[in-house]
Amino acid sequence: MRFLRALLIFVLLLVVGVGGAAFWWLQQPLELAADSVEVSVELGTPPREIAQQWVQAGVQASPTLLYEWFRWSGQARKIRAGSYEIGRGVTPIALLNKMVRGDETLAVVRLIDGWTFRQFRAELAKAEALKPTTAPMTDAQIMAAVGAPPGQSPEGRFHPDTYAYSKGASDIAVLKRAYRAMQTRIDAAWQGRAADTPLRSADDALVLASIVEKETGVGADRGKVAGVFVNRLRIGMPLQTDPTVIYGLGSAFDGNLRKRDLLADTPYNTYTRNGLPPTPIAMPGKAALLAAVRPDPTKALYFVARGDGSSQFSETLADHNRAVNQFQRKK
């Protein structure tokens, strides 16, 4: 009887001792192989495998011990998919809490107003820890992947902005967000269009906005530049805008726009063809979209760059020629 009582007391002391040791371990900083350790948890990854991933990444602990902590806590199945990074000083408790909260480590990629889709793709290709899913895909395949209608050109269809993403995420996920964002912007802008606009559709507004984006170096000029192009559309005058010609030249453009380029007919040459080009020529920002659908009231039909980013606007060709002499030919 005394032996059984002594054995029971020994077992209880052992349990208490093990429990105390476990409690102590949970509050101690994890030893790391480097100053920071990163792990990407895919959706549906078992908790045991997550523990092994942390150890393989550089956490100096037993994967079994980590897993048992996840399981014993009752929160193992609450761990969220995502990209996580920890530094020195993080305890097992803090590590689990981080994954349960979904406190991910995010990277960002910035897509700039006025960029072409080719520039967008190049920026995504070099973005930090962004999986290059679209690398082998054609433009048409990418458009199908983001849910665009068949045959829709990618140019102008993605909203320029700064996008945050989980490290290890696919670039197609960023493109889908940018595509949806632009659709929302286009729809909102078109709903607020001026009643007397000569534009026939939201797509027309997007095309004009892309031209305005490329023609303006000063934000205050956007509305006036849009007003000039709208005036030209109303009277059937060619838009005569260099950025569309340059876009039509593609890789043949060497940085110097020549007279022969202005005379070479392409679908994007607004000197040889009236109306808007067939697609946008760049990714316009929100301000350019709003300017296209609600331009500043103006009688101007011409503008010329002053050389400081702003433009000089003229109502007559004679005034325009004088402005060209003053600001371009320096006479």
N, C-alpha and C positions, 0 to 999 in steps of 0.2 A: 504493500500500500504506500509506504514511504517512497519506494522507488518510482511508482507511477506519478506521485505528486511532484517529485523532483524532476521527472522527465517533462511533465506538463509545464512546469515553471521554466525549464530550459528552452522548450519550444517557443513559449511566449516571449522570452527574452530575445530569442533569435529573430522572431518575426519583427519585434519592435526595433531591433538593431538593423535589420535589413531595410525596414521602412524608413528609419532615420537616415541611413546611408543614401537611400534613393532620393529622399527629400533634399538632402544636402547636395547631391549630384545635380538635381534639376535646377538648382539656384547658382551653380558655378558656371563661369564663362566656358564655352566650348573652345577647345584648342583647334586652331586652323593652320593649314599648311601654307597659307598666304594671308595678306592683309584683308582680303575679301574673297568670298566664295559665292559662286552663282550656280543656280539650278533652274532649269525650265521644267515645270510640271505639266505634262500633257493631260487633257481631260480623260478621266477614267483610270489613271495610273494607281495601282494598289498602294496602300500605305507602306507596306514592307519594301516595295521597290523605291518609293520616295526616300525612305531612310537610307537605302543603299546608294541612291544617287548623291545624297549629301556627303556620304563618306567617300565615294569615288571622286567627288569634286574637291575634297580637301578638308572635310570635318574629321578631326582626329578623335573618333569615338567608335564604339561598337555599333554596327548597323542593327544588330538584334536589340541592343539596349535602347536605341532611338525608336525603333519600331514599337517595342513594348511600351515606351512612354506615350507614343501616339495612340496606341490601342487602349492603354490603361486610362488615359485622360477622358475617353469617351468622345473625342472630337476628331478621330482619325478620318471619318467619312465626311467631315465638314471642310477638309482641306480643299482649297480652290485651285483650279488650273491657273498657271501664270508663270512669270519669270521673277525669281526672287534672288536677292543678294544680301548677304550678311557680312558684317565685319567683326573684328575682335571685340570681345566683351559680350557677345550675344549668348544667352543661356538657352538650354533646351526648352524652357517654358516660353521664352521670347520667340524662339524659332517657330514653334508650333503656332503661337498666337498670330505671327506674321502671315503664315499660310492660311489660317482659318479666316483672317480678316480679308485676305486677298490683297495684302499690302505689297503690290508688285513693284519691281524695278522697271521703270519705263525709259525708253529712248525716244527721241523725236527726230522727225525729218521735216524740213521746211521746203515747201513748194511755192515758188515766187510768181507773183502777178506778171503776166506778159511772157512767161515761158511757153515754149511749144511742148507738145506731147513727147517729142524726142528728148527734150531736156528733162522732162518729168521722169522718164524712164531711166535716164542716166543717173539722176539724183537718187532714185530708189535703189539702183544697182549698187551704189556705194554707201548706202545708209548703214549705220552701225547695227549689227546683229539682226538685220531684217532678211528673212529667208527669200532668196531670189526665185520664187516660183515662176514668175513670168519671163525669166531670161530666155527660154527657148520658144516662147510664144510670139506669134505675129500680132500686129495691132488688132486685126479682126478677131483673133482668138481671145485677146484680152477683153475686147468689148463684149463678146459673148459671155465671158466669165463674170463680168460685172452686171450683166442683165440688160445690156443695151439692145435696142431694136436692131434687127438684121440690116447691115449696110450702113449703119451710122458711123460717121468718122469720129475718131477719138479726139481730134483737135478741138479745144475749147470746152470739152465735156467734163473736166475735172476741176474742182474748186481749189484755187491756190490758197494754202493756209499752212499752219504748223500742226502736224499730226503726231500725237503720242501713241506709242505702241509697246506691247510687251516684247522684250528681247526674245528672239526666236520666232516671232510672228511672221506670217507670210505677207509679202508685198501686195498680193492680190487683196488682202483685207484692207490695207490702206487705200488702194485704188477704189474699192467698193465704197468706202466712206467718202472719198473725194468726189466720186461720181454722184452719189446720192445728195451730197451737199450742194453740188452745182445744180442739180435738178430742182432742189428746193429754192435756190437763189433765182434761177431763171423763172420759175413759176411765180414767185413773189414779185419779181420785177415786172413781169408781163401783166400781172393783175393790176399794178399801179401805173400802167402806161398812160401817156397823155392821149386824150380823146382824138386829137387830130394827127396822130403819128402816121407816116406813110408806110411803116413797117407792117407786114402782113401776118407775122407769126412770131412766137417766142424764139424760134430758131433764127429768124431775121435779126431779132434784137441781140442774140448772142453773137452773131457774125459782126454786127456793127460795133458791139461792145469790144470785141477783140481788136478791131481797127483803132478804136478810140484809145484803148490801152497802149497800143504800140506807138500812137502818134503824140501822146502827151508826156511831157517831162515834169509838168507842174500840175498838182491836183486841181488847182483853181481853174485851169484851162479845160478840164474834161467836158464840162457842160457846153462850153462855147465850141469846142472841136466837134462834139456830137451835133450841135446846132448847125454847123456848116455842112456836115454830111447829110443831115436830114433835109436841109434846104436844097442841096444838089439833087437828092433823090426825088424831091417834089417836082422839080422842073425838068427832070430827065437829063441832067448834066452828069457826065462821068465823075466818079469820086476822085480819080487821079491822086491816089495815095501810094507813096513809095513802099510802105511796109507790105502791101499785098503783092506788089511786083517782086520784091525780095523773097517773099514766101514761095511764090510760084517758081522762082529760079532754083530753089532748093540748094543742093550741095554745089551747084554751079556758081552760086554767088560768092565772090571772092572778097567782099567787103567794100567794093567800089561799084556803085550803081552808075552805069553808063547810058548814053542816049539810046544805043542799040538795044539795051535791056528794056527801056520804056516802050520801044517799038515792037519788041518780040511778043507776039500774041500768045498768051496762055489763059486758062480759065481764071487766073488770079490777077491778070493785068487790067487794072481799073483805069488805065489810060486808053486801052484799045476796046474795052467792053463796058457797057453801061450797067448800072445796078450793082448789087452786092456780089462778092465772090461766092462760090458754091459752098464753102465751109468757113468756119472761123479760122483765123491765122495764128491764134495764141490763146492762152487761158486768161480771160479777163477777171479782174477782181470785182467786188461788190460795187465800188464807186463807179467803175466803167459801165457796169450793167445798168445802174440807175440813170447814168447820164444818157445812155442810148435810148431809154424809153421815156425819159423826161429831160430833154436837152434844154439848155438855157435859151430863152427867146432872143433871137438875133437875126439881123438881115444879112450878116456876113456870108459871103460865098467863097472866101479865100482866107488862108492863113499861112504864115511863114515863120520858121524858127528864128528867134532873136539871137540865139547863141548862148543863152544863159539857162536854157531849159524851158523858157516861156515862149509864147507865140504872139505875133502881131496879126490882128484880124482886119480884113478889109471887105467892103461891100462891093467895090468895083474893081475891074481888072486893072485900070489905070493906077488906082491906089495900091493894089497888090504889087504891081511892077515896081512902083517907087519903094515899097517896103522890101522887096527882094534886093533892089539896088543898095538900099541902106544896110540891111542886115546880112545879106549873103555875099554881095559883090563888093561891099564896103565902099560904095561910091557916094 
